[in-house]
Amino acid sequence: MKENFLGVDVCHYDYDQLASLLMQDIEKKKKSFIVAINPEKIMKAQEDKELMKLLNRADYQIPDGIGVILASKLKGGQVKNRVTGIDMMLKLCKTATEQGKRIFLYGGKPGVADTAKAALEKQFPGIQIVGTLNGYEKDEKIIVETINQHQPEIIFVALGSPAQEYWIVNHMNQVTPYVFQGVGGSYDVISGNLKRAPKAFQTMGLEWLYRLMKEPWRWKRQMILPLFLLKALKK
């Protein structure tokens, strides 16, 4: 169940389907890697073939950009709804709480993962977040040993993209988790350090517009969306 946009795969699954598949992967002891796909990443991958290989190596590429949804609709595809990175993380946290799965938070500035852990424990009573480690630790041995000593089944990695995705593919077979998701700045949002777009903007897929209103200097980055749509439709 994947569509391809300018060489990059994207899944059709919604939140519930993905959460169910990932829990099955844990039960099967199968390693799974989730990556969020948006027009900016797809356009970068046109110039960076290693990045394209990395994105396509993931088991689940979630459509985390309204441009991907628009391109699919215009081409008569099946990618109907956004699956954002942070909302997928929260869905996994909810499902993990219900099914007793262990979670580890890796990445972010010192203290941010701990604050996010406290916020998630408040939001999902009974959640098992068995450990945290900030992204400033550089000793590979300490990183791997710290994760493994807590025996998590799910790990969220917040190192920024594509650094977090490269870290995942390079360490999947060294650490105990079965489910790996790169989550960018999600810890900052969950901990309250960074404000997310209002719900109305999220529902309409206009978080990019909210960011542009708050940070007008981002306008050049937003020009990627129409360029992506033109290239995707031409292809």
C-alpha positions in Angstrom: 0.0 0.0 0.0 2.4 2.6 -1.2 2.5 5.4 -3.8 5.6 7.0 -5.2 6.2 10.7 -5.6 9.3 11.7 -7.6 11.0 8.5 -6.5 10.0 8.5 -2.8 7.5 6.0 -1.4 4.5 7.0 0.8 2.1 4.7 2.7 -1.7 4.8 2.6 -2.2 3.8 6.2 -4.1 5.9 8.8 -3.2 6.2 12.5 -5.2 3.2 13.6 -3.9 0.9 10.9 -0.3 1.9 11.5 -0.5 1.5 15.3 -2.0 -2.0 14.8 0.7 -3.0 12.3 3.4 -1.7 14.6 2.1 -3.7 17.5 2.0 -6.8 15.3 5.7 -6.1 14.4 6.6 -6.0 18.1 4.8 -9.3 18.7 6.7 -10.8 15.7 10.0 -9.3 17.0 10.3 -7.5 13.6 12.3 -4.3 13.4 10.3 -1.4 11.9 11.3 2.1 10.9 8.8 5.0 10.5 9.8 8.2 8.6 7.7 11.3 8.0 7.5 12.4 4.3 6.8 16.0 3.2 7.4 17.9 -0.1 10.6 19.5 1.3 12.2 16.0 2.0 11.0 14.7 -1.4 12.6 17.7 -3.2 15.8 17.4 -1.2 15.9 13.7 -2.2 16.0 14.8 -5.9 19.5 16.1 -5.4 20.6 13.7 -2.7 20.3 10.1 -3.8 21.5 8.8 -0.4 18.7 10.6 1.2 16.2 9.0 -1.3 17.6 5.6 -0.5 17.3 6.3 3.3 13.6 7.4 3.0 12.7 4.4 0.9 14.5 2.1 3.3 11.8 2.8 5.9 9.1 0.3 6.5 6.4 3.0 6.9 6.6 6.4 5.1 3.9 8.5 6.6 2.4 11.5 4.6 3.3 14.4 6.9 2.7 17.2 4.5 -0.4 18.6 2.8 1.5 18.8 -0.5 1.7 15.0 -0.6 -2.1 14.7 0.0 -2.8 17.2 -2.7 -0.4 15.5 -5.2 -2.1 12.2 -4.5 -5.6 13.6 -5.0 -4.7 15.3 -8.2 -3.2 12.1 -9.5 -6.2 10.0 -8.4 -4.2 8.3 -5.7 -5.1 6.7 -2.4 -3.2 8.9 0.1 -6.2 10.6 1.6 -5.2 12.1 5.0 -2.1 13.4 6.7 -0.4 11.3 9.3 1.8 13.8 11.1 5.0 12.7 13.0 3.9 14.1 16.3 0.4 12.7 16.1 1.7 9.3 15.1 4.0 9.5 18.1 1.1 10.3 20.4 -1.0 7.5 18.9 1.8 5.0 19.5 2.1 6.3 23.1 -1.6 5.7 23.6 -1.5 2.2 22.1 1.7 1.3 23.9 0.0 2.3 27.2 -3.0 0.1 26.4 -0.8 -2.9 25.5 1.9 -2.5 28.1 4.8 -1.8 25.7 8.0 -0.1 26.9 9.1 3.3 25.4 12.5 5.1 25.3 12.9 8.8 24.5 16.3 9.6 22.9 17.4 13.0 21.6 16.6 16.7 22.2 18.5 19.2 24.3 19.4 18.2 27.9 16.3 18.0 30.0 13.8 18.2 27.2 13.2 14.4 26.9 12.7 14.3 30.7 10.1 17.1 30.5 8.4 15.4 27.6 8.3 12.1 29.6 6.6 13.9 32.5 4.0 15.4 30.1 3.3 12.0 28.5 2.9 10.3 31.8 0.3 12.9 32.7 -1.5 12.5 29.3 -1.3 8.7 29.3 -1.6 7.4 32.9 0.2 4.0 33.1 2.5 4.6 30.2 5.9 2.9 30.5 8.6 5.3 29.5 11.5 3.3 30.8 14.3 5.8 30.0 15.5 9.0 28.4 18.8 10.2 27.0 19.5 13.7 25.5 20.9 14.1 22.0 24.1 15.8 23.2 25.7 12.5 24.4 28.4 11.7 21.8 29.8 8.4 23.2 28.3 5.7 21.0 28.9 3.0 23.6 27.1 5.0 26.3 24.1 5.6 24.0 23.7 2.0 23.0 24.2 0.6 26.5 21.8 3.1 28.1 19.1 2.2 25.6 19.7 -1.6 25.9 19.8 -1.7 29.7 16.2 -0.4 29.8 15.0 -3.0 27.2 12.4 -0.7 25.4 10.2 -2.0 22.6 9.6 1.4 21.0 12.1 4.3 20.6 11.5 7.8 19.5 14.5 9.6 18.2 14.7 13.4 18.2 17.9 14.4 16.5 16.5 16.5 13.6 16.1 15.1 10.1 17.8 13.4 8.4 20.3 12.9 11.2 17.7 10.9 13.2 16.9 8.7 10.3 20.6 8.0 9.6 21.0 7.2 13.3 18.1 4.8 13.2 19.3 2.8 10.2 22.8 2.6 11.6 21.7 1.4 15.0 18.5 -0.6 14.5 20.4 -3.9 14.9 22.5 -2.8 17.9 19.6 -1.8 20.2 16.7 -3.7 21.6 13.6 -1.7 20.3 11.5 -3.1 17.5 9.8 0.2 16.5 11.8 3.3 15.6 10.4 6.7 14.8 12.3 9.9 14.1 10.3 12.7 15.8 12.2 16.0 15.2 11.1 18.7 17.5 8.2 16.8 19.0 9.6 16.7 22.5 9.7 20.5 22.6 6.0 20.6 21.6 4.9 17.9 24.0 6.9 19.5 26.9 5.3 22.9 26.1 8.6 24.7 25.0 7.3 25.1 21.4 3.7 26.0 20.5 2.0 24.0 17.8 -0.4 25.6 15.3 -4.0 25.9 16.5 -6.3 22.9 15.9 -8.1 24.6 13.1 -4.9 25.0 11.1 -3.9 21.4 11.9 -7.3 20.1 10.7 -7.1 22.0 7.4 -3.4 21.0 6.8 -2.3 24.6 7.1 0.3 24.3 9.8 2.8 25.6 7.2 0.7 28.8 6.8 0.6 29.3 10.6 4.4 28.9 10.7 4.7 31.4 7.8 2.6 33.9 9.7 4.7 33.5 12.8 8.0 33.4 10.9 7.7 35.4 7.6 11.3 34.8 6.8 10.4 31.1 6.0 8.6 32.2 2.7 11.4 30.8 0.5 11.1 27.4 2.0 7.3 27.4 1.4 7.9 27.9 -2.3 8.9 24.3 -2.4 5.2 23.3 -2.2 4.1 24.6 -5.6 7.3 23.5 -7.2 6.8 20.0 -5.8 3.2 19.8 -7.1 4.3 20.9 -10.6 7.0 18.3 -10.7 4.9 15.5 -9.2 2.0 16.1 -11.6 4.4 16.4 -14.6 6.0 13.1 -13.6 
